[in-house]
Amino acid sequence: MKVNNLVKLIKQDYLLLALCILSLFSILRTLIIPLQGDEITYFKISEHILSGKYYLYDFPSSVSPILPFIFAIFSTPFNYIIGISLLKCFNILLAFFGLNYMCLFLKKQNVPISIIASIFILTLTNTNSINWFSSLFPESILFFGFWGFVYYFNKELSVSHFKKMLLFFVLLTMTRYVFAVLGIAVLFYIYRCYKAETFKNNQIKKLVFFSILCAIPVLFWFKYVYYIEMSNVSEISYFKRYKEGNNGLWTNIKAGLGFMIHPEVRNLSGLPAFVTLFIPITGFRHYLISAILFGLFLFGYIKTNKSNGIQFLFYATLLVMLGLVFAGTGFSRYWLVFLPCYYLGFYYAFKTFKLKDSWFFLLSKIVAIIYVINEIRLDFLIFDRHL
């Protein structure tokens, strides 16, 4: 199924087209921004990968492997900046593939084309999308992987679709460990195939075979992580927060819900940070506004008669968010993967008040214009700083 109708709508609506072009221009500003934060961590690990070690500096690391290995693939010995620039372009491309999967999925769920366009333009122009999809953080990979996973989970049951869904699941899990909770969905898919009358025994055997095949490298990797963590030799560890002597699970839960600042970070995360996904103010936290927005998202899905695909999207989003609570984290970039899901929830809440789709479409354009104006302001500041 193509998204030709969406492309046609954007081409015919000059405002949408202008917003898309301006957002793409803002995304490309990343090419002049040097590596920072975790990007440097991934880069350092990739340098050691090329020498046969998965180290940050002098000791093994348990950092999830996908991004460091992609760094290594794009490494250019003659000028590392060329490799970094190519990798940033690759990340941007992955984000757009993710947007394509998102549109295909929503189209399959019979979401009106104007609403798909609204969600597309709100996601594309969102400040967090501009910042993180173009950076060398995992968000573009996760966005691509999650919406690919959701899309193939909801297609017709087949061995081919299962294999693609399984590859997306491995990509997600090995990029950010918390996405391993979606393994429940993989098991449920196999169960659906087992119960389907159209599925034969040899097809079930293929599902099990491919599951075992994909599980082997993942299990070996987690065995390596377990050994490193139990030996306490990792220079940087995402599992430190789970160890009782450091913080413990209860501390994680309180921090994940936003009741305290986790000792491992400097800023309040969890629910109070939810608002920063929609309001482009750096470091802004507000429990009440975040609770209202999150409640509106929940209200929209609960009050709407949803297709099975939309129900799966809703539960998959909540499942991973719950995993983030137990991990004691939850910043705006962690939730960026689910941004279209939140906007869809807002639309459903909008519809419960019997309001027209055209009004939601217009409101989306207004919000997108505000986002783009803010990004143009940031473009000038960033160009002035780095050029």
C-alpha positions in Angstrom: 0.0 0.0 0.0 1.5 3.3 -1.0 1.1 6.7 0.6 0.6 8.5 -2.7 -2.5 10.3 -1.4 -0.4 11.9 1.4 2.3 13.0 -1.0 -0.3 14.4 -3.4 -1.9 16.3 -0.5 1.4 17.8 0.6 2.2 18.8 -3.0 -1.2 20.5 -3.4 -1.0 22.2 0.0 1.7 24.8 -0.4 1.8 25.5 3.3 2.5 21.8 4.2 5.1 21.7 1.5 6.8 24.8 2.8 6.8 23.4 6.4 8.3 20.2 5.2 11.1 22.0 3.3 11.9 24.4 6.1 12.0 21.5 8.6 14.4 19.5 6.4 16.6 22.5 6.3 16.6 22.7 10.1 17.4 19.0 10.3 20.4 19.4 8.1 22.0 22.0 10.5 23.3 18.9 12.4 26.0 18.7 9.9 27.9 21.6 11.4 27.3 20.6 15.1 30.2 18.7 16.7 29.7 15.4 18.6 28.4 15.8 22.2 27.3 13.8 25.2 26.6 10.1 24.4 27.6 10.7 20.8 31.2 10.9 22.0 30.7 7.6 23.9 29.5 5.8 20.8 32.3 7.2 18.8 35.0 6.2 21.3 33.6 2.6 21.4 33.5 2.4 17.6 37.2 3.4 17.5 38.0 0.4 19.8 35.7 -1.9 17.7 38.0 -1.3 14.8 40.9 -2.5 16.9 39.0 -5.6 18.0 37.8 -4.5 21.4 34.4 -3.4 22.7 35.9 -0.8 25.1 35.1 2.8 26.0 38.6 3.4 27.1 40.5 0.7 29.0 37.8 -1.8 30.0 34.8 -3.6 28.3 31.5 -1.8 27.9 27.9 -3.0 28.2 26.5 -0.2 26.1 23.9 -1.5 23.6 25.9 -2.4 20.4 23.9 -1.2 17.4 24.9 2.5 17.3 28.6 1.9 18.0 28.8 -0.7 15.3 27.1 1.6 12.8 29.6 4.3 13.8 32.4 1.8 13.0 30.8 1.0 9.6 30.8 4.7 8.7 34.3 5.3 10.0 36.6 7.0 7.5 40.3 6.8 8.5 41.4 9.8 6.3 38.9 12.3 7.7 36.5 11.2 10.5 34.2 14.2 9.9 33.2 12.8 6.5 32.1 9.6 8.1 30.2 11.4 10.9 28.4 13.6 8.3 27.5 10.5 6.2 26.2 8.8 9.4 24.1 11.8 10.3 22.5 11.7 6.8 21.9 8.0 7.2 20.1 8.6 10.5 17.9 11.2 8.9 17.1 8.8 6.1 16.1 6.1 8.7 13.8 8.6 10.4 12.0 9.2 7.1 11.7 5.5 6.5 10.1 5.4 10.0 7.7 8.1 9.0 6.8 6.1 5.9 6.1 3.0 8.0 4.0 5.2 10.3 1.9 6.5 7.4 1.5 3.1 5.9 0.3 1.7 9.3 -2.2 4.6 9.9 -3.5 4.2 6.3 -4.1 0.5 6.9 -6.0 1.4 10.0 -8.3 3.6 7.9 -7.2 6.8 9.6 -8.4 9.8 7.4 -5.7 11.1 5.1 -6.0 14.6 6.5 -5.3 13.2 10.0 -2.3 11.2 8.8 -1.0 14.5 7.2 -1.6 16.3 10.5 0.4 13.6 12.5 3.1 13.6 9.9 3.6 17.3 9.8 3.4 17.6 13.7 6.0 14.9 14.0 8.3 16.3 11.4 8.3 19.8 12.7 8.5 18.9 16.4 11.6 20.4 18.0 12.6 17.0 19.4 12.4 15.4 16.0 14.6 18.2 14.5 17.1 17.7 17.3 17.3 14.0 17.8 16.5 12.5 14.3 19.5 14.3 12.9 21.9 13.6 15.8 23.9 10.4 16.4 21.7 9.3 19.3 19.6 6.2 18.9 16.3 7.9 18.3 16.1 7.7 14.5 17.0 4.0 14.6 14.4 3.4 17.3 11.8 5.4 15.4 12.5 3.4 12.2 12.5 0.1 14.2 9.4 0.7 16.2 7.1 1.7 13.4 8.5 -1.0 11.1 7.8 -3.5 13.9 4.2 -2.2 14.4 3.5 -2.2 10.7 4.6 -5.8 10.1 2.9 -7.0 13.3 -0.4 -5.8 11.9 -0.1 -7.1 8.4 -1.6 -10.4 7.3 -0.1 -13.4 9.1 2.8 -14.8 7.1 6.2 -16.2 7.6 7.7 -13.4 5.5 6.0 -10.6 7.7 7.1 -12.4 10.8 10.8 -12.5 9.7 10.7 -8.7 9.0 9.0 -8.0 12.3 11.5 -10.2 14.2 14.4 -8.3 12.6 12.9 -5.0 13.7 12.5 -6.5 17.2 16.2 -7.5 17.4 17.2 -4.0 16.1 15.1 -2.3 18.8 16.4 -4.6 21.6 20.0 -4.2 20.6 19.7 -0.4 20.3 17.9 0.2 23.6 17.5 -2.8 26.0 14.2 -1.7 27.4 12.5 -2.6 24.0 13.0 -6.2 24.9 9.6 -6.0 26.6 8.1 -6.2 23.0 9.1 -9.8 23.0 5.7 -10.4 24.5 4.2 -9.2 21.2 6.5 -11.6 19.3 5.3 -14.5 21.4 1.7 -13.4 20.8 2.3 -13.2 17.1 3.5 -16.9 17.1 0.4 -17.8 19.2 -1.9 -16.1 16.7 -0.2 -18.1 13.9 -0.6 -21.3 15.8 -4.3 -20.7 16.3 -4.9 -19.5 12.7 -6.5 -22.2 10.5 -4.6 -21.0 7.5 -1.2 -21.7 9.1 0.3 -25.2 8.6 2.7 -27.1 10.8 5.7 -26.5 8.6 5.0 -22.7 8.7 4.9 -22.8 12.5 8.2 -24.7 12.5 9.7 -21.9 10.3 8.5 -19.3 12.8 10.2 -21.2 15.7 13.4 -21.7 13.6 13.7 -18.0 12.7 13.0 -17.1 16.3 15.8 -19.3 17.6 18.1 -18.1 14.8 17.6 -14.4 15.8 17.7 -15.3 19.5 21.2 -16.8 19.3 23.2 -13.6 18.8 21.0 -11.7 21.3 21.5 -14.3 24.0 25.2 -14.4 23.4 25.3 -10.6 23.7 23.3 -10.7 26.9 25.6 -13.4 28.3 28.5 -11.0 27.6 26.6 -8.1 29.3 25.8 -10.3 32.3 29.5 -11.3 32.7 30.7 -7.7 32.4 28.1 -6.4 34.9 28.7 -9.1 37.4 32.4 -8.5 37.2 31.9 -4.7 37.7 34.5 -3.9 35.0 32.3 -1.8 32.7 33.4 1.9 32.5 29.9 3.0 31.6 26.9 0.9 32.6 23.1 1.4 32.0 22.5 -1.4 34.6 24.2 0.4 37.5 20.8 1.9 38.4 19.3 -1.6 39.0 21.9 -2.7 41.5 20.7 -2.4 45.1 23.9 -1.1 46.4 23.6 1.9 44.1 20.0 2.9 43.8 17.6 -0.1 43.6 14.4 -0.7 41.8 12.3 1.4 44.1 14.4 4.5 43.4 14.0 3.8 39.7 10.3 3.7 39.9 10.0 6.9 41.9 12.4 8.6 39.4 10.5 7.1 36.4 7.2 8.5 37.7 8.9 11.9 38.3 8.7 12.0 42.1 12.5 12.5 42.5 15.6 13.2 40.5 17.5 9.9 39.8 21.0 9.9 41.3 22.4 8.9 37.9 21.1 12.1 36.2 21.0 15.8 36.8 17.4 16.6 35.8 13.9 15.5 36.8 12.6 12.9 34.3 9.5 10.8 34.1 6.0 12.3 33.9 6.9 15.9 34.6 9.2 15.8 31.5 6.3 14.6 29.2 5.4 18.2 28.5 8.8 19.0 26.9 7.8 16.6 24.1 5.3 19.2 22.9 6.5 22.6 24.3 10.0 23.6 22.9 11.4 25.0 26.1 14.7 23.4 27.2 14.6 21.9 30.6 10.9 22.7 31.2 9.2 20.4 33.7 5.6 20.6 34.9 3.7 17.8 36.6 0.2 19.2 36.1 0.5 20.1 32.4 2.2 16.8 31.7 -0.5 14.9 33.6 -3.2 16.7 31.6 -1.5 16.0 28.3 -0.9 12.3 29.2 -4.4 12.0 30.5 -5.8 13.5 27.2 -3.8 10.9 25.3 -5.2 8.0 27.4 -8.7 9.5 27.3 -8.6 9.6 23.5 -7.7 5.9 23.2 -10.0 4.7 25.9 -13.1 6.5 24.6 -12.6 5.5 21.0 -13.7 2.3 19.2 -10.3 1.3 17.9 -9.2 -1.3 15.3 -7.0 -4.2 16.5 -4.0 -2.4 15.0 -4.6 0.8 16.9 -5.1 -1.2 20.1 -1.8 -2.9 19.6 -0.1 0.5 19.0 -1.6 1.8 22.2 -0.6 -1.2 24.4 2.9 -1.5 22.8 3.5 2.2 23.7 2.3 1.8 27.2 4.4 -1.4 27.7 7.6 0.3 26.7 6.8 3.4 28.7 6.2 1.1 31.7 9.7 -0.4 31.0 11.1 3.1 31.1 9.5 3.7 34.5 11.2 0.6 35.9 14.5 1.9 34.3 14.0 5.1 36.3 14.2 7.3 33.2 12.0 9.1 30.7 13.1 12.2 28.9 11.5 13.8 25.9 13.8 12.0 23.5 13.0 8.6 25.0 9.4 9.1 24.1 10.0 10.6 20.7 9.5 7.2 19.2 5.9 7.3 20.3 5.2 10.9 19.3 2.7 9.9 16.4 0.9 7.7 18.9 0.4 10.6 21.3 -0.8 12.9 18.5 -3.3 10.2 17.4 -4.5 10.0 21.0 -5.0 13.7 21.0 -7.0 13.4 17.8 -9.2 10.7 19.3 -9.8 12.9 22.3 -10.6 15.8 19.9 -13.2 13.6 18.1 -15.0 12.7 21.4 -16.2 16.3 21.5 -17.7 15.9 18.0 -15.3 18.4 16.4 -14.5 18.2 12.7 -11.4 16.7 11.2 -10.8 19.8 9.3 -10.4 21.8 12.5 -7.8 19.3 13.8 -6.0 19.6 10.5 -6.0 23.4 10.8 -4.9 23.4 14.4 -2.0 21.0 13.4 -0.9 23.5 10.8 -0.9 26.4 13.3 1.2 24.3 15.8 3.6 23.3 13.0 4.0 26.9 12.0 5.0 27.8 15.6 7.4 24.9 15.7 9.0 25.9 12.4 9.4 29.6 13.4 11.1 28.5 16.6 13.5 26.2 14.6 14.3 29.1 12.2 15.3 31.1 15.2 17.5 28.3 16.4 19.0 27.8 12.9 20.4 31.3 13.0 21.8 30.9 16.6 23.4 27.6 15.7 24.9 28.8 12.4 26.2 31.9 14.2 27.9 29.7 16.8 29.4 27.0 14.6 30.2 28.9 11.3 
